[in-house]
Structures are given as C-alpha cells and as structure tokens.
Amino acid sequence: MEYFKVLTDLTARVPDWCIFLPPCIFIALFVPLVLKRCRRIYTGAALLLGGAGCLLLSGDAAAMLAYGVCFAILWGALFPFFFLPKREKKSREERIYETFKPEIEPRPRREKELPKVCCFDEPTADPSLEDGICLDHVRKLLDRLRREKLSAADRLEVDTLAGRLTGEAHTAAEAEARNDALASVLRLTAKYKL
C-alpha cells in the first residue's frame, strides 16, 4: 500500500500538460515502427505509454477510463498502416537493366514487308552455272584426280562424285547431297595436293 501512496503522491506533483506526453511519444515512435514493420513493439509501446498516461490521472477513475479508451482508439486508428504493401528497393543492377531494357529487347517484326525496289537490271543466268554454282571448275578438278595414281577406293569415289555432280538439284535433299559431294571433292584434292 505504501508503494501505491508514493506513486499517487509522485503523479500529483507532475504538471497537467504531461498527460499529452505519452500520445506524442507514441506518435513519434509510430513512423519508424511502421517502416520496420514491428507490430509487436508497436502494441507493446501502446500498452506501456497508455498505462503511463493512465497513471498520471490516478486520482480520477472516470478520467483514467476515458484516457485509456482514447489511447486505444489512437492505437486502432494507426494499426492498419502496418498492412500497407512495403515498397521494395531495387538493386543497382535491376535499375540499370530497366533503364536499358527497351534497347535489349528485339524490335517487333513488321507484319507487312516493304516491296522490293530494284534500281538495276537483274543479271541474266550464266549457262555454265547450275543453281548458282559454277561446276566447270569442279569437273576440271575431277579430271585431274582421274589422271592421278589413286587408290581403288578413291577412284571409285571420284567416279561416284562425277555422277552426282551432273544434274541440277531440285529438292533440299538433292542440294544437300550435292554439297556433300563438293566437300568430298575438296577433301580429295587436299589429299592428293592438286
């Protein structure tokens, strides 16, 4: 009982304007606590400061109750701010990426291509070209290979290649077979150093 009497004597000596001190401290603590998302510390500070304010009014029970209710309303009015979405800080790399992102992304293709405009006459086809490839030089290389002393397997390959390089390639498979034959001619000429 002596403690309670000492406490009431101490609070009776405190000036009347001190009852506004706990709500001011509570509001000042509110900003950093919301930024750090510390709901438990916020609630604990509300209980501690509300209780301290009620102790300052220890002489009148109705005033203590009214002060506690007002403090609870203040706590409840500020509590929803803890549920606002937190703004995320972006790293330096993400900000740089977002700055230059339009330059990195490929440009969309046009749905309608521009018409081709020719400023010169198209060259006429050369009779020595078959599908755009000059085979005269390849035939000369095959003739030179036949005059060399070839192994039986290479001679058979040269005869096969000469047969493959006679006609035009009309399909993709024929064009691929002709390209393989040209590669084989190059390999044989390198082997016999022609």
Secondary structure in CASP SS format (residue, H / E / C, confidence):
PFRMAT SS
TARGET T0000
AUTHOR 0000-0000-0000
METHOD secondary structure of the structure
MODEL  1
M C 1.00
E H 1.00
Y H 1.00
F H 1.00
K H 1.00
V H 1.00
L H 1.00
T H 1.00
D H 1.00
L H 1.00
T H 1.00
A H 1.00
R H 1.00
V C 1.00
P C 1.00
D H 1.00
W H 1.00
C H 1.00
I H 1.00
F H 1.00
L H 1.00
P H 1.00
P H 1.00
C H 1.00
I H 1.00
F H 1.00
I H 1.00
A H 1.00
L H 1.00
F H 1.00
V H 1.00
P H 1.00
L H 1.00
V H 1.00
L H 1.00
K H 1.00
R C 1.00
C C 1.00
R H 1.00
R H 1.00
I H 1.00
Y H 1.00
T H 1.00
G H 1.00
A H 1.00
A H 1.00
L H 1.00
L H 1.00
L H 1.00
G H 1.00
G H 1.00
A H 1.00
G H 1.00
C H 1.00
L H 1.00
L H 1.00
L C 1.00
S C 1.00
G C 1.00
D C 1.00
A H 1.00
A H 1.00
A H 1.00
M H 1.00
L H 1.00
A H 1.00
Y H 1.00
G H 1.00
V H 1.00
C H 1.00
F H 1.00
A H 1.00
I H 1.00
L H 1.00
W H 1.00
G H 1.00
A H 1.00
L H 1.00
F H 1.00
P H 1.00
F H 1.00
F H 1.00
F H 1.00
L C 1.00
P C 1.00
K C 1.00
R C 1.00
E C 1.00
K C 1.00
K C 1.00
S C 1.00
R H 1.00
E H 1.00
E H 1.00
R H 1.00
I H 1.00
Y H 1.00
E H 1.00
T H 1.00
F H 1.00
K H 1.00
P H 1.00
E H 1.00
I H 1.00
E C 1.00
P C 1.00
R C 1.00
P C 1.00
R C 1.00
R C 1.00
E C 1.00
K C 1.00
E C 1.00
L C 1.00
P C 1.00
K C 1.00
V C 1.00
C C 1.00
C C 1.00
F C 1.00
D C 1.00
E C 1.00
P C 1.00
T C 1.00
A C 1.00
D C 1.00
P C 1.00
S C 1.00
L E 1.00
E E 1.00
D C 1.00
G C 1.00
I E 1.00
C E 1.00
L C 1.00
D H 1.00
H H 1.00
V H 1.00
R H 1.00
K H 1.00
L H 1.00
L H 1.00
D H 1.00
R H 1.00
L H 1.00
R H 1.00
R H 1.00
E C 1.00
K C 1.00
L C 1.00
S C 1.00
A H 1.00
A H 1.00
D H 1.00
R H 1.00
L H 1.00
E H 1.00
V H 1.00
D H 1.00
T H 1.00
L H 1.00
A H 1.00
G H 1.00
R H 1.00
L C 1.00
T C 1.00
G C 1.00
E C 1.00
A C 1.00
H C 1.00
T C 1.00
A H 1.00
A H 1.00
E H 1.00
A H 1.00
E H 1.00
A H 1.00
R H 1.00
N H 1.00
D H 1.00
A H 1.00
L H 1.00
A H 1.00
S H 1.00
V H 1.00
L H 1.00
R H 1.00
L H 1.00
T H 1.00
A H 1.00
K H 1.00
Y C 1.00
K C 1.00
L C 1.00
END
